[in-house]
Amino acid sequence: MKKIPIILLAAGQSKRMRGLDKLLQPVDGMTLMRRSALTAMDAGEVFVALPPRPHDRYAALDGLDLHRIEVVDAAEGMNASLRRALAQIPNDVPAVMVLLADLPEITAQDITAVLSAVTDHPDHLIWRGATASGKPGHPVVFDQSLFSELSTLSGDEGAQSVVRAHLDKVFLRPLPGEHALLDLDTPEDWARWRNQR
């Protein structure tokens, strides 16, 4: 099966971080931005949706072999990133993975597990990570037949409307713990997470 490219969504504004950038917070000796990119690169070709230049997130990706996509209308929300990134994806791929850049516990093994579900369960159209208890989360893989629907989305809801429209064709792959859902949106979230680590 042809490799499935990965769209890494990293154009958000970190509005709840009170002036800090959550993707530039240190995790495992590097910024979360760089860690997320390296993790995704272990599993496939990566297309990163980034805020308009100039922005410090670009420097966090220095030296990495991936596609940087400037989302000039990033203020619209997540779907501007999705549309612009999808426009850069080759037409002949069987599917695309959408991965949020702000999931600090996602591993390359998690991403590979969700990608392998595409081959293991070919009768579905959407394959997504879930928590160990089965709560749907990220990453999410969309079959190529859904690209046109994804390309018309607007606003900040992400692809939830597409997922809801095809619920009978969604396969959930449980990942360890809360890997599929844990994101850190406030300084307090970060402090709690670091203490628990």
Buried (B, 14 or more C-beta within 10 A) or exposed (E): EEEBBBBBBBBBEBEEBEEEBBBBBEBEEEBBBBBBBBBBBEBBBBBBBBBEEEBEBBEBBEEEEBBBBBBEBBEBBBBBBBBBBBEEBEEEBBBBBBBBBBBBBBBBEBBEBBBEBBEEEEEBBBBBBBBEEEEBBBBBBBBBEBBEBBEEBEEEEBBEEBBEBBEEBBBBBBBEEBBBBBBBBBBEBBEEBEEEE
